[in-house]
Amino acid sequence: MSPLAPLPAAVSAPSHCTALVNAPPSRPLILGSSSPYRRELLGRLQLPFSVVVPDVDESPRPGEPPVQMALRLALAKAQAVALQHPQALVIGSDQVAELNGQALGKPGNHERARAQLQAMSGQSVCFHTAVALCCLDSGYSASALAQVRVQFRVLQDDEIERYLQAEQPYDCAGSAKSEGLGIALLERIESDDPTALIGLPLILTARLLRGAGVPLP
């Protein structure tokens, strides 16, 4: 099989987000997410944080590229929680899978998950995972994007069905949990930030936190 196409470089601090001032490390840290996967990942940094679920419409905009959708929603989630907690540093994140230029979101049910995996069989899929950090009180706002290229094996319908019955990955963009049984569906993974595929790019998250003045262990 031929090598996968090279990944674009990670995107950091896009033009619509400006880091204005360093936020003091004493500010409370909040993860704006309902995802248990992101909660577990952020816990690896050994920082105290709380979780607030953001109220954000995640519908795609007409003609919106998957990269821009991921960045927009990550920032929207962080800002939605920051409005309720203006003195806190808030982390927002979003992931969008892209197949042949089309965005693949969370399937939500068995039938859509089966259709996603059938479409991705034997294909190269790019997962765009964006992370944003903001503090309303200080005006701090920054974001970054990690991209992961995944090559799926040629999948038979019966193994797709067995996988879906076993793991029910209906809350995951692309319908495959790489941290679980979904890894068996893949040929290989290419990324500079391996935790991005699970849902939160920890290398970039740590970079944003350091930029906000948060000391990491």
Residue, then its C-alpha position, 0 to 999 in steps of 0.5 A: m500500500s502506498p504511503l499516506a499523504p503528508l499531514p498539514a502542519a498543526v495550526s496554532a492561534p488562528s487569526h480570529c483568536t488573539a492571545l491578549v494577556n497571560a492569565p494568572p495560574s490561580r484562575p480556576l480551570i474548566l473543561g467545557s465538554s460532555s465527553p468522558y474521553r476528553r475528561e480522562l485525557l485532561g486528567r493526565l495533565q494532573l491539574p485540578f479542573s471542573v467540567v461544565v457542559p456547553d450549550v452549543d449548536e454543533s450543526p455544520r454551516p453550508g459549505e463550511p470546510p471540516v477544519q474551520m468547523a472544528l476550530r469554530l466549534a471548539l472556540a464556541k464551546a469555550q466561549a459558551v462556558a466562559l460567559q457563565h464563568p468569566q474569571a475561569l480559564v475554559i477549554g473547549s474542543d471539537q473533532v470533525a472527521e473528513l472523508n474525501g472532503q466531506a465532514l463526518g460527525k458523530p453518527g448517533n445511532h447504529e444505522r449511521a455508524r454502519a454507513q460511516l464505517q462502510a464508507m471509510s472501508g479501505q480509505s484514508v480519513c483525516f480527523h481534525t481535532a481543535v482545542a481552544l482556551c479562553c478567559l473572558d475576564s482577562g481577554y485571553s483567547a487562543s486555539a490550535l488544531a491537530q490533524v490525524r491521518v487514519q488508514f482504515r482496513v478493507l472492512q467486511d460487513d460482518e466485522i463492522e456489525r460485530y464491532l458496532q455491537a461490541e463497542q457502540p461508538y455512536d458518540c464518536a466522530g467517524s464511528a471508531k474508538s481507537e482507544g478501544l476495539g476500534i484500533a483493530l479496524l485500522e491499518r495505521i495512524e499518522s499524527d504529531d499529537p496522538t491523543a488528538l484521535i481520542g478527542l483532545p490533543l494534549i500536546l497542543t492543550a499543554r502548549l496553550l495552558r503554558g501560554a496562559g501562564v499555567p504551570l504544568p507538573 
